[in-house]
Amino acid sequence: MKRILLIVTGGIAAYKALELVRLATKAGIGVTAVLTKSGAQFVTPLSLQALTENKVYQDLFSLTDESEMGHIELSRSADLVVVAPATADILAKMAAGLADDLASTLLLATDKPVLVAPAMNVRMWQHPATEANMALLKQRGVKVVEPDEGPMACGEYGPGRLAEPPEILAAIQAALNNGPLQGKHAIVTSGPTHEPIDPVRFIANRSSGRQGHAIASALAALGARVTLISGPVALPDPLGLTTVHVETAREMQAAVQAALPADIAICAAAVGDWRTETEAGQKIKKDGGAAPTLILAENPDILAGISAPGPQRPRLVVGFAAETEKLAEHATAKRARKGCDWLVANNVGGTGIMGGNENEVLLLTGTGSEHWDRMNKLAVAQKLAAKIGEYFA
């Protein structure tokens, strides 16, 4: 059994540590908990002990433990040290190498990999001191589950919320080489495509790439080797995977073909259905005459192409359908027409979903359908990745 040492520090998000323990133990991971003095203001030792079924450690100067240098043994007895939530204070201590309590001493004494899940006020997260500390810790090899963006207990909004427990668990499993997608290669397409009309204009859509990028990260957290093929988006490349940047549908198709073979293909990109038959070499001028006539040509069907039977067809192909009406009817027809295994459908007509932070989907598989209530796109990605993990288990 793989084991983690979970350090719970002080912050309103500490309550999520209890759910993380429950999920980790359910996944077959042993947990020993360390609770800081400030962490004990939010969760109790008894709660952690009940869930971990192990003693909870709090005091650096426990004579019983320290007679055998217990803090050294504790720091090295697990396969991974996890700090969740990780406050600005503990991150600063880690960066500076301070050791003034049990948690910071364990982190300085350990010879095992460390994973942190930061949680703090948005201003604290974006403070230059915290940014410098995080950069230093990453340089030293500390793994990070980046915080989410959203409303906070203090009333402010922005990045700094503790990632949800399923995401942290996925990162733990990946760090332990215990993820269900270890050894699997996944291709994920994301974002829009830009189909040029002339050197300054193009045909596009409102896709932000948030959903596709989140899915790529969620699959990587479960141990998959991920190739993300992204159209033009205003998002940073996710860490820990390969990102290929493209502009047009034909470039995306070529990149998908070049990335094969793969075990999984997730076609989340909003690929333009049409392009202009010819691209003007110079900017088309508005000169007071008739509007120019644009002759359109159909773009390649990437989803249908990768779903077609053949030696390089991935074992699982998941398509996406953005609809504005008759969601179930159109999605069912599209899944049959494209030949994909699963299809994730959403209604983007006046919902704020396309280009937004949330999604509400209908998942169609070969055995039925599931409706997922509206949630942030990260949660959708985690839920989809978990189902894919179950599929390959």
C-alpha positions, 0 to 999 in steps of 0.5 A: 500500500502506498502511504502519504503524510498529510500536513493540514495547515490553518485556513478555512479550506482545511475542512476539505482535508477531511474529504481528501482523506476519505477519497485517498483511503477509498482509493487504497492510499494510507494516510497519516496526518499532521495537524498544525496549531492553526489547522486545529482551529478549523478541524479537530484531531479526532476527525482526522484520526477517525478518517485516517485510522491513525494517530494524528501528530501535532507536537514537535516536542512529544517526549515519547516520539522524540526519544527515538527521533520521531520527527525524522522517522515520520518525515520519511515513513511515507511515499509522499508528503502532501500539504493541503491546504498550504497557507502562505505561511507554510510556503514561506517557511518551506522556501526559507528552510525554517523549522519552528514547528512539527510541520515545517521540521518534517518538510525540512527533514524529509527525503520524499517528494512533496506536493502542495495545494495552496489556499489563501486570499487572492491578494496573498496568492498574487503577492510578489513574495508568494510568487517568488516562494512558489517559483523557488519551490517549483525549482526545487522539485515541489509538485503543486496543485494550482489553486482554483479561481472563484469566490472566497470566504473573505468576500473577494474573488480570484485565484487562491481557492483550494483545489477540489479534493478529487483534483488533489487526489488525482495529483497524489495518485500521479505523484505516487505513480498510482494513477489508473491511466499510467502508461496510457497516451491521450490526445486532447484537442482544445480551443477554437480554430481560426480560418483566415479570410485575408491577412487580418481577418478570420472565421472563428467562434467563442471557444476559450479552450478552458474545458479542453485544457482542464481535461488535458490536465485532469488526464495527466493527473491520473498518470496519462501521457498527454498531447494537448493540441490547442487552437489560439487561446489566451491560456497558459500551457498546462504543466506536465504535458506536451502542448502543440499550437495550431491555428487552422482546422487543417493544422489541427488535423495534421497535428492529431495524425502526427500524435498517433498512436494513442489510447485515448482521444478527446476532441474538445476543440470547437473546430471551424466547420468551414473555411474560405476556399481561397485566402486573399493575399492582401487585406480586403478593402471596404471601398463603398462597393458591394460586399465581397463574396466569400466562397466557403469550403468544408474543413476536414472532420477530425472527430470522424477521421480519428473514430474511423476503424483502423490500426491507429484508432484509439481505444476510446474516442470522446467527441464534443457537441455544442448545440443550441436546441434539441440537445439529446436528439442532435447529440445522439445523431452526432455520436452515431454519425461520427462513430465516436465511443462517447460524446459530451454535449452541451447547450451553448445557446444563450447560456454563457457556457461557451467561453465561460467558466462553467459547463452543464453536459449530457454524456452519451456512451454506448450504454446510456446517458448521464446528465451532469448539473452545471459546475465549473469546467475543472470539475467537469474535467475531473469527473470525465477523467475519473470515468475514463480512469474507470474505463481503463481500470 
